[in-house]
């Protein structure tokens, strides 16, 4: 498993990629989280980023992070982080 995490617009975007056994194809997951002001609680939501065949692991992670940014920016209809 590979993992990439960034802070963007006050939230933490985390992408993880898992290789499908020996295929060099990756399943990618995405979570977007907001920590409470006291740092003791974290509110997160999982999202299903689009998958693209033929991407290496780094490209898959970067694609998921870019998708997360579009969600945070409010550019994906029906998805958002306002309730975090």
C-alpha positions as CSV (number, residue, x, y, z in Angstrom):
1,X,0.0,0.0,0.0
2,X,1.2,3.5,-0.8
3,X,-0.1,6.6,0.9
4,X,-0.1,10.3,0.2
5,X,-1.5,13.0,2.5
6,X,-1.7,16.8,2.0
7,X,-3.3,19.7,3.9
8,X,-5.5,21.8,1.6
9,X,-7.9,24.6,2.5
10,X,-8.0,23.6,6.2
11,X,-8.7,19.8,5.6
12,X,-6.4,16.8,5.3
13,X,-6.7,14.9,2.0
14,X,-5.4,11.3,2.2
15,X,-5.1,9.0,-0.8
16,X,-4.1,5.3,-0.6
17,X,-3.4,2.9,-3.4
18,X,-3.5,-0.8,-3.2
19,X,-2.2,-3.1,-5.9
20,X,-4.5,-5.8,-7.2
21,X,-2.3,-8.8,-6.6
22,X,0.4,-8.9,-9.2
23,X,-1.5,-7.0,-11.9
24,X,0.2,-3.6,-11.6
25,X,-3.3,-2.1,-11.4
26,X,-4.3,-0.1,-8.4
27,X,-7.4,0.5,-6.4
28,X,-7.4,4.0,-4.9
29,X,-9.3,5.3,-1.8
30,X,-9.7,8.8,-0.7
31,X,-10.6,10.4,2.6
32,X,-11.0,14.1,3.5
33,X,-10.9,15.0,7.2
34,X,-11.2,18.0,9.4
35,X,-9.7,18.0,12.9
36,X,-11.6,19.7,15.7
37,X,-10.1,22.8,17.2
38,X,-8.8,20.9,20.2
39,X,-7.1,18.3,18.0
40,X,-8.8,15.4,19.9
41,X,-11.5,14.6,17.3
42,X,-11.4,14.2,13.6
43,X,-14.3,14.2,11.3
44,X,-13.7,12.4,8.0
45,X,-15.6,11.2,4.9
46,X,-14.6,8.6,2.4
47,X,-14.9,9.2,-1.3
48,X,-14.6,7.0,-4.4
49,X,-12.2,8.7,-6.8
50,X,-12.5,7.7,-10.5
51,X,-10.1,5.0,-11.5
52,X,-7.9,5.1,-14.5
53,X,-6.3,2.1,-16.1
54,X,-2.6,2.2,-16.9
55,X,-1.5,4.6,-14.1
56,X,1.6,3.9,-12.1
57,X,1.2,4.1,-8.3
58,X,2.4,7.7,-8.1
59,X,0.1,8.8,-10.9
60,X,-2.8,7.0,-9.2
61,X,-2.1,8.8,-5.9
62,X,-1.7,12.2,-7.5
63,X,-5.0,11.7,-9.5
64,X,-6.9,10.9,-6.3
65,X,-5.4,13.9,-4.5
66,X,-6.4,16.1,-7.4
67,X,-9.9,14.7,-7.2
68,X,-9.9,15.5,-3.5
69,X,-9.0,19.1,-4.2
70,X,-11.9,19.4,-6.6
71,X,-14.3,18.1,-3.9
72,X,-12.9,20.6,-1.4
73,X,-13.3,23.4,-4.0
74,X,-16.9,22.5,-4.5
75,X,-16.5,21.5,-8.1
76,X,-18.1,18.0,-7.8
77,X,-21.9,18.0,-7.8
78,X,-23.3,16.1,-4.8
79,X,-19.9,15.8,-3.0
80,X,-18.6,18.3,-0.5
81,X,-17.0,18.8,2.9
82,X,-19.2,21.4,4.4
83,X,-20.6,19.0,6.9
84,X,-17.2,17.9,8.2
